[in-house]
Amino acid sequence: MMLGVSALRIRRRVVVDNSALARTIGGRIRRARKAAGLTQSQLAGDRYTKAYISALESGISKPSMAALDYLAPRLGTTAADILTDPDKAWSRLEADLALAGGDWERALDAYRGLAEGEQERGTRADLLTAISECLCRLDRTAEAIRPASDAAGLLAALNRTDAQLNAEYWLAIAQHRQDHPNEARSILRSVLDRLRAAPRADPDLTTRVLIGLATAEASQGGTAAALAYLEEARAAAPDDRRRGAFFSTLAIAQREAGDHEGALRAGLQAFALLRSAESAMEAELIVRDLALIHLAAGDHERAQALAEESRAAAAARADERQVAILTDTASVIALAAGDTTQALLLARTAIALAERAAHRKTQLDGLVSEARALARLGRHEEAIASFERASHIAEEAGPASRRREIMSEWAESLAHLGRHDEAYGLVLRALAAR
């Protein structure tokens, strides 16, 4: 006997099938987990896996009501609270505060909420730029390309050149991280030319563009050009205390003129600048990039000194995410210098830090560094396990070139153990990776 439509509906599982909503819910689960002091494994319990929780938090998997009913009590909340946005009426100030404070998931949720239904083209363009920035900072660069491109087009039509250049910068960063270095370099050079021609160019944006160009040049073997850009970036980096004082003065003037929202925005910028956390992070990354350029030029001693300088600065700020990134850099340099044991120790430290900071890209980088060190030590079985873990993360978040690189090196370790059929299969997968 055929079942009626109503019976079919009753039996069907209720699944959140909107990808944007899945990402939003994933962000709420992540924040609730961290607030509860749980690891992904602890939240998974005996019903799910750490990998599934990670996929939920990144929005890759769509949570069923059964999953939410299981997870919510463990988070000290309810499924309804996870599904219902308690902060639906976001303000621009809340979004900017989250961005300035480095809470990029919350900022992303806020900017997306503000962008929904926004009709004024200039405001929408600003929100799209902010969305792109958040996505880039979260290493979700494939998603960042569209909003950055749309923002740049809107701002060009409105003749808002300064804002357009900022949108194009984030577009270039997303393009570079998605294996389009020539496109990224072309955009960044165009932005830099216009900044240099401007009577009063934003020194912060100029610095970031120079760093981006250095990274793009280095990835294509342009060591001399990369060094020149980085040295120029070091010289161009603005003094945050002076910029903070400027925005404090601006906030007072806007308040006296009755522009309270503008005063709040300027005050927020002053606070962020005077705190100098973001400036410190950018400075550390400039030093990190200089270290990698010196490594490419064969100067291991200088590369190690610069890497340790930047890592110590991040540790002094207790920025665990940044320390994880810089610790992996130190591992890469140690391996190139022939100190394989130290490279392995540093890689494992980077992995642990990245897992605590929930930073998938650095976790991936650390696993690759660990696998390379293990392979260099002849411990190929362990190297294979690390390459396999790295490959799973790269399938979720890495560009095609990264996936090909990992599978190729994984195949080499398999071949060392005489597992030639498996190695051959991996090589074929690497060649097919797109």
C-alpha positions in Angstrom: 0.0 0.0 0.0 1.3 3.5 -0.9 1.9 5.9 1.9 0.2 9.2 1.9 2.1 12.5 1.4 1.6 13.4 5.1 3.2 10.1 6.2 6.1 10.7 4.0 6.6 14.1 5.5 6.5 12.7 9.0 9.2 10.2 8.2 11.5 12.6 6.4 14.4 14.0 8.6 14.4 17.7 9.1 17.7 19.1 7.8 18.9 22.6 7.6 19.6 22.8 3.8 20.5 26.4 3.3 24.3 26.7 3.0 24.5 30.3 4.3 22.4 29.3 7.3 24.5 26.2 7.8 27.6 28.5 8.0 25.9 30.8 10.5 24.7 27.9 12.7 28.2 26.4 12.5 29.6 29.7 13.8 27.2 29.7 16.7 28.1 26.1 17.6 31.8 27.0 17.5 31.3 30.0 19.8 29.1 28.0 22.2 31.7 25.2 22.3 34.5 27.6 23.1 32.4 29.4 25.8 31.7 26.0 27.3 35.4 25.2 27.3 35.0 22.0 25.2 37.2 20.6 22.5 35.6 19.3 19.3 36.2 15.7 20.5 34.6 16.4 23.8 31.5 17.9 22.1 31.3 15.0 19.7 31.0 12.6 22.7 30.4 8.9 21.8 27.9 9.6 19.0 29.8 11.8 16.6 33.4 12.4 15.5 35.7 15.4 15.9 35.8 15.6 12.1 32.0 15.8 12.0 32.0 18.7 14.6 34.7 20.5 12.5 32.6 20.1 9.4 29.5 21.5 11.2 31.4 24.4 12.6 32.8 25.4 9.2 29.4 25.0 7.5 30.5 22.2 5.3 28.0 19.7 6.8 24.4 20.7 7.4 23.2 19.7 11.0 20.1 17.6 11.4 17.7 18.3 14.2 18.8 15.0 15.8 22.4 16.2 15.9 21.3 19.6 17.3 19.2 17.9 20.0 22.2 15.9 21.0 24.8 18.7 20.9 22.8 21.6 22.4 22.6 20.2 26.0 26.3 19.5 25.9 26.8 23.2 25.0 24.4 24.3 27.8 21.8 25.6 25.4 18.9 24.3 23.3 18.5 23.5 19.6 16.0 26.4 19.3 18.6 28.8 20.6 21.1 27.6 18.1 18.7 27.9 15.3 17.3 31.3 16.4 19.5 34.3 16.0 19.3 36.3 19.3 21.3 39.2 17.7 19.2 39.6 14.5 19.2 43.4 14.7 22.9 43.9 14.3 24.4 47.3 14.3 27.3 48.4 12.2 29.1 49.4 15.4 28.8 45.8 16.8 30.1 44.4 13.5 33.1 46.8 13.5 33.8 46.0 17.2 33.9 42.3 16.4 36.2 42.9 13.4 38.6 45.2 15.4 38.7 42.7 18.2 39.7 39.8 15.9 36.3 37.9 16.4 36.0 37.3 12.7 33.3 34.7 12.8 31.0 37.0 14.8 31.9 39.9 12.5 31.1 37.8 9.5 27.7 36.9 10.9 27.0 40.6 11.6 28.1 42.0 8.3 26.1 39.3 6.4 23.0 40.1 8.5 23.4 43.8 7.7 24.0 43.2 4.0 20.7 41.2 3.6 18.2 43.5 2.0 20.6 46.6 2.0 19.6 48.7 -1.0 21.9 51.7 -0.7 24.8 50.9 -3.0 27.6 52.5 -1.1 26.6 50.9 2.2 26.2 47.5 0.5 29.6 47.9 -1.1 31.2 48.6 2.3 29.5 45.6 3.9 30.6 43.3 1.0 34.2 44.5 1.5 34.0 43.8 5.2 32.5 40.3 4.4 35.4 39.6 2.1 38.0 40.7 4.7 36.4 38.4 7.3 36.5 35.5 4.9 40.1 36.1 4.0 41.1 36.3 7.7 39.3 33.0 8.3 41.1 31.5 5.3 37.9 30.9 3.5 39.2 32.7 0.4 37.2 30.8 -2.2 34.1 32.5 -0.7 35.8 35.9 -0.5 36.3 36.5 -4.2 32.6 37.2 -5.1 31.8 39.8 -2.4 35.2 41.6 -3.0 34.6 41.7 -6.7 31.0 43.0 -6.4 32.2 45.6 -3.8 35.0 46.9 -6.1 32.5 47.2 -9.0 30.0 49.1 -7.0 32.6 51.5 -5.5 34.1 52.2 -8.9 30.7 53.2 -10.2 30.3 55.5 -7.2 33.8 57.0 -7.7 34.8 56.1 -4.2 38.4 55.4 -5.1 39.8 54.8 -1.6 37.2 52.3 -0.7 37.5 50.7 -4.1 41.3 50.2 -3.6 40.6 48.4 -0.3 38.1 46.1 -1.9 40.5 45.3 -4.7 43.2 44.5 -2.1 41.0 41.8 -0.5 40.1 40.5 -3.9 43.8 40.1 -4.7 44.5 38.3 -1.4 41.7 35.9 -2.1 42.9 35.3 -5.7 46.4 34.7 -4.5 45.3 32.1 -2.0 43.2 30.4 -4.6 46.2 29.7 -6.8 45.8 32.7 -9.1 49.1 34.5 -8.4 49.3 36.3 -11.7 45.8 37.8 -11.3 46.6 38.8 -7.7 49.9 40.4 -8.7 48.2 42.4 -11.5 45.5 43.7 -9.1 48.0 44.6 -6.4 50.3 46.4 -8.8 47.4 48.4 -10.1 46.3 49.3 -6.6 49.9 50.3 -5.6 50.2 52.5 -8.7 47.1 54.4 -7.8 48.1 54.7 -4.1 51.5 56.1 -5.2 49.7 58.6 -7.4 47.3 59.7 -4.7 48.2 62.9 -2.9 47.3 61.4 0.5 47.3 57.6 0.3 46.3 55.5 3.3 49.6 54.3 4.8 48.0 51.2 6.3 46.6 50.0 2.9 49.9 50.9 1.2 51.8 48.7 3.7 49.4 45.8 3.2 49.5 46.0 -0.6 53.4 46.0 -0.4 53.3 42.9 1.8 50.8 41.2 -0.6 53.0 42.0 -3.6 56.1 40.6 -1.7 54.2 37.4 -1.1 53.0 37.1 -4.7 56.6 37.7 -6.0 58.1 35.2 -3.6 55.7 32.5 -4.6 56.8 33.0 -8.2 60.5 32.9 -7.4 61.0 36.7 -7.5 63.2 36.9 -4.4 64.8 40.3 -5.2 61.5 41.9 -5.9 59.9 40.4 -2.8 62.7 41.7 -0.6 62.4 45.2 -2.1 58.6 45.3 -1.5 59.1 44.1 2.1 61.7 46.7 2.9 59.5 49.4 1.5 56.6 48.0 3.6 58.7 48.2 6.7 59.5 51.9 5.9 55.9 52.7 5.0 54.3 51.1 8.0 52.3 53.9 9.8 52.8 54.8 13.4 49.7 53.6 15.2 50.0 56.1 18.1 49.9 59.0 15.6 47.0 57.5 13.7 45.2 56.7 16.9 45.5 60.3 18.0 44.2 61.5 14.7 41.0 59.3 15.0 40.5 60.4 18.6 40.5 64.0 17.4 38.2 63.1 14.6 35.8 61.4 17.0 35.6 64.6 19.1 35.0 66.8 16.1 32.2 64.5 14.8 30.6 64.3 18.2 30.6 68.1 18.5 29.1 68.3 15.0 26.3 65.9 16.0 27.5 62.9 14.0 27.3 60.4 16.9 27.5 57.3 14.7 30.6 58.7 13.0 32.1 59.7 16.3 31.6 56.1 17.6 33.2 54.7 14.5 36.2 57.0 14.7 36.5 56.2 18.4 36.5 52.5 17.7 39.3 53.0 15.1 41.3 55.0 17.7 40.9 52.3 20.3 42.0 49.6 17.9 45.0 51.6 16.7 46.2 52.7 20.1 45.8 49.1 21.4 48.2 48.3 18.5 47.4 44.6 18.4 46.7 44.5 14.7 49.7 46.7 14.0 51.9 44.3 16.0 50.5 41.3 14.1 51.2 42.9 10.7 54.7 43.8 11.8 55.4 40.2 12.9 54.2 39.0 9.6 56.5 41.4 7.7 59.4 40.0 9.7 58.1 36.4 9.0 58.0 37.1 5.3 61.5 38.5 5.4 62.7 35.4 7.1 61.2 33.2 4.3 62.8 35.4 1.7 66.2 35.0 3.3 65.5 31.3 3.5 64.8 31.2 -0.2 68.1 33.0 -0.8 69.9 30.4 1.2 70.7 32.6 4.3 69.5 30.1 7.0 71.1 31.9 9.9 69.3 35.2 9.1 66.1 33.4 8.4 66.2 31.7 11.8 67.0 34.9 13.6 64.0 36.8 12.0 61.6 33.9 12.6 62.5 33.8 16.3 62.1 37.6 16.5 58.6 37.5 15.2 57.6 34.4 17.2 58.9 36.0 20.5 56.9 39.2 19.8 53.7 37.2 19.2 54.3 35.1 22.3 54.8 38.3 24.4 51.3 39.4 23.2 49.9 35.9 24.1 48.4 35.7 20.6 48.2 31.9 20.3 46.9 31.9 16.7 49.8 34.0 15.6 52.4 32.0 17.6 51.1 28.9 15.9 51.7 30.4 12.4 55.2 31.6 13.3 56.1 28.4 15.0 55.4 26.5 11.8 57.5 29.0 9.9 60.3 28.3 12.4 59.8 24.6 11.7 60.1 25.1 7.9 63.4 27.0 8.4 64.8 24.4 10.8 64.1 21.7 8.3 65.8 23.6 5.5 68.8 24.2 7.7 69.1 20.5 8.4 67.9 20.5 12.0 65.3 17.8 11.4 64.7 16.9 15.1 64.1 20.6 16.0 61.8 20.9 12.9 59.7 18.0 14.1 59.4 19.5 17.6 58.4 22.9 16.3 55.9 21.4 13.8 54.2 19.4 16.6 54.1 22.5 18.8 52.5 24.5 15.9 49.9 21.8 15.4 48.9 21.8 19.1 48.6 25.6 19.1 46.6 25.6 15.9 44.2 23.0 17.2 43.6 25.1 20.4 43.1 28.2 18.3 40.8 26.4 15.8 43.0 27.6 12.9 42.7 25.0 10.2 45.2 26.5 7.8 48.0 26.5 10.3 47.0 23.0 11.5 47.3 21.9 7.8 50.7 23.6 7.5 52.0 22.1 10.7 50.9 18.6 9.7 52.8 18.9 6.4 55.9 20.2 8.2 55.6 17.3 10.6 55.2 14.8 7.8 58.3 16.2 6.0 60.4 16.0 9.1 59.3 12.4 9.8 60.1 11.4 6.2 63.5 13.1 6.4 64.1 11.0 9.5 63.1 7.8 7.7 60.0 7.3 9.8 57.7 6.9 6.8 54.8 5.1 8.5 54.4 8.1 10.8 54.9 10.5 7.9 52.1 8.7 5.9 49.7 9.2 8.8 50.5 12.9 9.0 50.2 13.4 5.2 46.8 11.6 5.4 45.6 13.9 8.1 46.8 16.9 6.2 45.1 15.7 3.0 41.7 15.5 4.7 42.0 19.1 5.9 43.3 20.2 2.4 40.2 18.6 0.8 38.0 20.9 2.9 40.0 24.1 2.8 43.1 24.0 0.7 43.6 25.1 -2.9 44.3 22.5 -5.6 48.0 23.1 -5.7 48.3 22.4 -1.9 46.4 19.1 -2.4 48.6 18.1 -5.3 51.7 18.9 -3.2 50.6 16.8 -0.2 49.5 13.8 -2.3 52.8 13.8 -4.2 54.9 13.8 -1.1 52.6 11.2 0.5 53.2 9.0 -2.5 56.9 9.3 -2.0 56.7 7.9 1.5 54.5 5.1 0.3 57.1 4.3 -2.4 59.9 4.2 0.2 57.9 1.4 2.0 57.4 -0.5 -1.2 53.7 0.3 -1.5 54.0 1.2 -5.1 50.4 0.6 -6.2 49.1 2.9 -3.5 51.8 5.5 -4.4 50.8 5.3 -8.1 47.1 5.8 -7.2 48.0 8.9 -5.2 50.0 10.3 -8.0 47.0 9.9 -10.3 44.8 11.7 -7.7 47.4 14.5 -7.4 47.4 15.0 -11.2 43.6 15.1 -11.3 43.3 17.6 -8.4 41.5 20.8 -9.5 
